[in-house]
Amino acid sequence: MADGTGLGALIPSLGYSKLLQDDPDSVVCLIRYGLVNPDSSVIMTPMPGFPELTETDLSNLINYMNTSWGNDLPLTSPDDVAAAIATCDE
């Protein structure tokens, strides 16, 4: 939603997000490669990947999320994004 609250279990909240706080590398992988529902017992909307985004694009997007909706998280550089991409399972 516009205020970062998400939509229940279908779309997770970005405000005060544990994923942003606890596992920033997986955020990079999630945006780059998307997410297919690994557990059919949980209702979840699959997220498409955006492999066309550059490291700078991803850094800008993540920094926006890290500083919006009540989040006060460290900034992510394009070099941080490149290092995280190297750890992704495609």
C-alpha positions in Angstrom: 0.0 0.0 0.0 1.1 3.6 -0.3 1.9 3.7 3.4 4.1 0.6 3.2 1.6 -1.6 5.2 1.2 -4.3 2.5 -1.9 -6.4 2.1 -2.0 -9.0 4.8 -0.4 -12.3 3.9 -0.6 -11.6 0.2 1.8 -8.6 0.1 4.1 -8.2 3.1 4.5 -4.9 4.8 7.7 -2.8 4.1 7.3 -0.6 7.1 9.4 -1.9 10.0 10.2 -4.9 7.8 12.1 -7.7 9.5 13.4 -8.8 6.1 14.9 -5.4 5.4 16.4 -5.3 8.9 17.7 -8.9 9.3 18.6 -10.0 5.8 19.4 -7.2 3.4 21.3 -9.5 1.0 18.1 -11.6 0.5 16.2 -8.3 -0.4 18.6 -7.8 -3.3 18.1 -11.4 -4.5 14.3 -11.2 -4.1 14.1 -8.1 -6.2 16.6 -9.3 -8.8 15.2 -12.9 -9.2 11.7 -12.8 -7.7 10.1 -15.3 -5.5 7.9 -18.3 -6.2 5.8 -19.6 -3.3 8.0 -22.4 -1.8 5.2 -23.5 0.6 1.8 -24.3 -0.9 0.3 -24.3 2.6 0.9 -20.5 2.8 -1.1 -18.1 0.7 1.3 -15.8 -1.0 1.5 -13.9 -4.2 4.6 -14.8 -6.2 6.8 -11.8 -7.0 8.4 -11.5 -10.4 12.1 -10.7 -10.7 13.6 -7.6 -12.2 16.9 -8.8 -13.7 17.1 -5.7 -15.9 17.7 -3.4 -12.9 21.3 -2.3 -12.5 23.2 -2.4 -9.2 22.7 1.4 -9.0 18.9 0.9 -9.6 18.7 -1.7 -6.9 20.7 0.4 -4.5 18.4 3.3 -5.0 15.3 1.2 -4.6 16.6 -0.5 -1.4 17.7 2.8 0.0 14.2 4.2 -0.6 12.7 1.2 1.3 15.4 1.5 4.0 14.4 5.1 4.8 10.6 5.1 4.3 7.6 3.9 6.2 9.3 4.1 9.6 12.4 2.3 8.5 15.7 3.9 9.6 18.2 1.4 8.2 21.7 1.8 6.7 22.2 2.8 3.1 23.2 0.2 0.6 25.8 1.0 -2.1 25.9 -0.4 -5.6 29.0 -2.4 -4.4 27.0 -3.9 -1.6 24.3 -4.9 -4.1 26.9 -6.5 -6.4 28.3 -8.5 -3.5 24.8 -9.6 -2.5 24.0 -10.7 -6.1 27.1 -12.9 -6.0 25.4 -14.9 -3.1 22.0 -15.3 -4.8 20.7 -18.7 -5.7 19.1 -18.1 -9.1 
